[in-house]
Amino acid sequence: MIAKMGGLLHDLGKAVDHEVEGPHAAIGAAIALKAELPPRVVNAIAAHHQEVEYACLEAPIVQVADAISASRPGARGESMDTYIKRLEDLQGIAESFTGVERSFAVQAGREVRILVRPEEIDDLTATRLARDIVKKIEEQLTYPGQIKVTVIRETRAVEYAK
């Protein structure tokens, strides 16, 4: 029953996300909490996009069911060509910035992960870069919900003992 209730209500926050700031999963969880729904239902709603930790067995079940439902043909109101173009545009925006080595649109375009060249981008610049990419995405793309932008700056030092 918990998984069914979480599955039924997981996108509850979408009903008011145009009025309330934040991701729809967090908004829906707040509504469920206010309605005094069981804590496991609240967690299933909050965690269905992995924005919070799973606190119960039903949470990943709701997330998997949501992913399966969203991936079926016709589930989204866009064609495959439109979907692919949106992902390419998202990566193109990220890769248009200096210091970006590579970008990856993941989670059906709900997130873009950007790898930067650490010798060109320091930690402070990485933070600014994430903000600048978000601004450009907001200006140039039309997309449902929100897109998480993650800038990854990594330096590795590898030595071998012989």
C-alpha atoms as one frame of an Amber mdcrd trajectory, in Angstrom:
protein
   0.000   0.000   0.000   2.877   2.392   0.769   4.423   1.860  -2.694   1.032
   2.284  -4.368   0.327   5.496  -2.475   3.842   6.821  -3.183   3.487   5.927
  -6.856   0.115   7.598  -7.115   1.272  10.789  -5.396   4.926  10.992  -6.483
   4.312  13.899  -8.901   1.938  15.756  -6.584   4.357  18.693  -6.447   3.950
  19.302 -10.187   0.461  20.610  -9.480   1.909  23.647  -7.680   5.544  23.891
  -8.849   4.644  26.995 -10.856   3.623  28.690  -7.586   6.252  27.291  -5.188
  10.046  27.368  -5.597  11.948  24.116  -5.687  11.933  20.662  -7.256   8.523
  19.049  -7.579   9.588  16.031  -5.518  10.424  18.234  -2.518   7.241  20.274
  -2.965   5.140  17.094  -3.134   6.843  15.672  -0.054   6.091  18.878   1.863
   2.426  18.647   0.864   2.307  14.966   1.891   3.953  15.797   5.219   1.448
  18.596   5.850  -1.383  16.152   5.036   0.103  13.810   7.677   0.674  10.945
   5.246   2.874   8.098   6.533   6.606   8.964   6.648   7.425   6.182   4.152
   5.009   7.715   1.602   6.593  11.137   2.175  10.054   9.629   1.593   8.934
   7.786  -1.557   7.664  11.094  -2.975  10.757  13.067  -1.901  13.262  10.466
  -3.147  11.786   9.557  -6.525  14.402  11.679  -8.375  17.180  10.753  -5.909
  17.310  14.278  -4.501  17.091  12.828  -0.987  18.219   9.505   0.491  15.938
   6.497   0.462  14.603   5.898   3.976  12.405   2.920   3.156  12.130   0.008
   0.753   9.222   1.592  -1.127  11.172   4.704  -2.206  13.357   2.995  -4.855
  10.320   0.995  -6.022   8.480   4.262  -6.724  11.556   5.674  -8.474  11.936
   2.620 -10.723   8.220   2.575 -11.547   8.393   6.280 -12.457  11.399   5.672
 -14.728   9.709   2.726 -16.455   6.525   4.727 -16.953   8.387   7.748 -18.324
  10.402   5.659 -20.789   7.452   3.988 -22.500   6.640   5.218 -26.038   4.323
   8.218 -25.996   4.801   8.884 -22.274   6.314  12.253 -22.942   4.773  14.712
 -25.335   7.837  14.860 -27.554   9.158  12.749 -30.397  12.454  10.889 -30.254
  14.019  13.449 -32.616  12.952  16.343 -30.395  14.235  14.517 -27.320  17.641
  13.804 -28.902  17.926  17.412 -30.109  17.164  18.708 -26.602  19.915  16.510
 -25.120  22.372  17.609 -27.823  21.462  21.263 -27.234  21.980  20.826 -23.509
  25.431  19.340 -24.036  26.208  21.965 -26.689  25.485  24.797 -24.269  27.756
  23.262 -21.643  30.560  22.620 -24.127  30.405  26.180 -25.476  32.185  27.453
 -22.352  35.970  27.767 -22.107  37.621  25.103 -19.971  34.909  22.493 -20.503
  36.375  19.194 -21.623  33.185  17.148 -22.004  29.549  17.117 -20.946  26.939
  14.425 -20.474  23.172  14.854 -20.381  21.873  12.215 -17.959  18.585  11.227
 -16.325  16.582  11.915 -19.490  17.971  15.447 -19.706  17.129  16.317 -16.109
  20.826  16.699 -15.324  23.966  17.702 -17.177  27.367  16.694 -15.811  30.280
  18.779 -17.018  33.908  17.712 -16.830  36.334  20.638 -16.853  40.079  20.854
 -17.392  41.444  21.393 -13.843  44.452  23.337 -15.106  42.088  25.930 -16.636
  39.214  25.968 -14.129  39.794  26.432 -10.384  37.220  25.680  -7.680  35.765
  29.192  -7.588  35.539  29.340 -11.379  33.776  25.952 -11.393  31.050  27.415
  -9.179  30.693  30.446 -11.445  30.685  28.204 -14.494  27.764  26.166 -13.127
  25.807  29.387 -12.549  26.642  30.717 -16.037  25.602  27.454 -17.700  22.302
  27.501 -15.781  21.633  31.059 -17.017  22.343  30.086 -20.619  20.126  26.988
 -20.378  17.292  29.105 -18.965  17.688  31.641 -21.789  18.025  29.219 -24.708
  16.167  25.975 -23.944  12.592  24.966 -23.336  12.396  22.013 -20.968  10.017
  20.417 -18.482  10.759  20.768 -14.767  14.296  21.622 -13.789  17.795  20.690
 -14.944  20.552  20.030 -12.431  23.972  21.304 -13.550  26.970  19.558 -11.993
  30.491  20.793 -12.752  33.172  18.219 -11.993  36.749  19.376 -11.511  39.051
  16.498 -10.761  42.794  16.180 -10.368  44.390  12.767 -10.032  47.907  11.961
  -8.986  48.964   8.388  -9.769  52.314   6.807  -8.957  53.420   3.175  -9.090
  55.685   1.478  -6.551  57.974  -1.022  -8.249
